[in-house]
Amino acid sequence: MAEEEFEYKGKLVIIKMMQPLTGGWLWHTEIEGARLESPRRSPIKHRQDALQYATMEAKEAIDAES
């Protein structure tokens, strides 16, 4: 499991990337230690695309809180 970490608007975001046996990429996102549920359930084929999608979800969630 790979882990990406960044800060957005003063909040720590951790994205844990994993590759299931069926292929593609899935992720778990945590914002300040609270898990963000993603509406997406199916894997994304390329890791970079999945990471970009997860990052966008996290930023939208933080923006919605503000």
C-alpha positions in Angstrom: 0.0 0.0 0.0 1.4 3.4 -1.1 0.7 6.5 0.9 0.6 10.1 -0.4 0.4 13.0 2.0 -0.2 16.7 1.4 -1.7 19.8 3.1 -4.6 21.8 1.7 -6.0 24.9 3.4 -4.1 24.0 6.6 -5.5 20.4 6.8 -3.4 17.3 6.5 -4.7 14.9 3.8 -3.4 11.3 3.6 -4.3 9.1 0.6 -3.6 5.4 0.9 -3.4 3.8 -2.5 -3.8 0.0 -2.9 -4.0 -2.3 -5.9 -6.5 -5.2 -5.5 -5.8 -8.6 -7.2 -8.4 -7.7 -9.8 -6.2 -4.8 -11.1 -6.6 -1.1 -11.1 -6.2 1.2 -8.1 -8.4 1.9 -5.0 -7.8 4.4 -2.2 -8.7 5.5 1.3 -8.6 9.2 2.1 -8.2 10.7 5.5 -8.5 14.4 6.3 -7.1 15.3 9.7 -7.5 11.7 10.7 -11.2 11.4 9.7 -11.9 9.0 6.9 -13.6 10.4 3.8 -16.0 8.0 2.1 -15.6 8.0 -1.7 -18.7 7.4 -3.8 -16.5 5.6 -6.3 -16.4 1.8 -5.7 -14.7 0.5 -8.8 -10.9 0.6 -9.3 -9.3 3.1 -11.7 -6.8 1.6 -14.2 -3.9 3.9 -13.8 -2.3 4.9 -10.5 -1.8 8.5 -11.4 -5.5 8.9 -12.5 -6.7 7.3 -9.3 -4.4 9.6 -7.2 -5.7 12.7 -9.1 -9.3 11.6 -8.5 -8.7 11.0 -4.8 -6.9 14.4 -4.5 -9.9 16.1 -6.2 -12.4 14.5 -3.8 -10.4 15.5 -0.8 -10.0 19.1 -1.9 -13.8 19.3 -2.7 -14.6 17.9 0.7 -12.4 20.5 2.4 -13.8 23.3 0.3 -17.4 22.2 1.2 -16.5 22.5 4.9 -15.4 26.1 4.5 
